[in-house]
Amino acid sequence: MRSSLGGSINSGLASLLFFTLAPAAEISDTELATACHSVMHEYTSPGVTLVSAKVIAAGQRNPAYCKIFGTITIDIGFEVRLPVDWNGRFYMVGNEGSGGRFNERNMGTALRMNYATASTDQGYDGAVEGDSYGYNNRQKVIDYGFRATHLSALAAESVIEAYYDTPAAYSYFVAGSAGARQALMEAQRFPDDFDGILLSAPVHNITKVHMWGLWKAKAFSGTGHIDPAKLPALAKAVYKECDDDDGVLDGVISDPLSCRFEPDEHLQLCEDSPTSPDCFTAAQIAALVAVYNGVRNSKGDDLFAGQPVGAEARGDMPPWMRTDGPESAWNDWMLVPAGETPRYLNFAKSFLRYMAFDIDNPDYDWTTFDFDSDPLLMAKASDIMDADDPDLRQFQASGGKMIHYHHWADTAVPATNSIEYFEQVQEVTGNTSDFYKFYLVPGGFHGSQGVGATHVSWLDTIIDWVENGNAPGELVATRDKDGETVFSRKICPYPLRGSYKGSGDETSADNFECVQ
Ligand SMILES: [Ca+2]
């Protein structure tokens, strides 16, 4: 079901046929360089310009590969990495954060597994254009929204075919967070681009996720500010109410939605010393209620889901957060010390200044955002950038398969936001089990294992579904430390959830079952 640009594809590389005939070791550096360069010189496709082609020798962390950089009319940049020892598949990666550069890290992961891989810059060079690239520039916003990902996917597919003289047998899009918005865009708008899509923690309705950022920032400003030193007291109160709801006192809250945690009832109110780490003022409790309940306008309409409980305790953070050790997922994504700006607010500020409204205002003051009137003013931005269309019937009809998962203790994007999307798709398509599976993973933070068991062989699972027709059901997740499994848990297709059977080793998934 892969697409092609329909351009003139060079097939002059048949003599090398790396992955089918000749072992990599028999190809000389000169032959490899010639093959890599000839793609650039001979490939033609409307609107696509290949700018450079370089052979990268095998290193400690990468196999030998041909690295192609190209542009697509006008501002879209893309990169394709073509391993000499190819597994016959295409693995496109999504972007991170605000985009504007290739996702080197994830391309590296794909390359080490011998996939041909590609990344787009989403139509702008972040190092040159900064976060103001969309300033009164609709075309840039469309590139970022969906066009750059789609056109880069098509260009990469055709470059792969030109280089290897055969198309990729299967194509996958693999991404989390901001990149998972691109993944859902592909399923919604370009259902023939990929055979398999694996996505996690999507920022799919990006206008709403930024609105959620503003809501958090407003709640925790002024008298609502809470110093992160109070997090242990908050975590203790939450876990006291809810840790054993799943039958096991294990530091993981498996079903946050069944937890009844009421800040005004379960937290200690400060009487004499509001700076004490053990208590909360009335204003701080009101801020917590607002954040746990979610975004509301003045009429009380529900605009965005609230933060599920279970992310307050310290857990493992992803390496890119550059922390010294375990931290609460509320650090930085919820609470910051007085005088600091949380990262989500910096993202939201840029978005409101240059992307959100029909006429951009670089001086836009985020504190003026009106939750009654301003969501409507983002309608056009939403049409372009929100990957929230629940109608996946074309993706289903084309035979695509999609696995979507979300860690329950994610504080960058609440898992409830994914639940809402999945349920909307179910409403449109009925039973999704032949093409779309959704999993919630208890205890995981955004992009890290947090306090839970989150290691699941997701990639093998989507490949087995696409290539062998084995639809995934119950899965097993492990929590690993220093190469050893500390404990394992059942991961269940939504709406099922894992529950302790009541006896047996609590560290083994065998003693858990998926229940309604
Ligand atoms: Ca528990």
Residues whose N, C-alpha, C, O or C-beta is under 5 A from the ligand:
A	BS01	CA	D243 D244 D246 V248 L249 D250 G251 V252 I253 S254
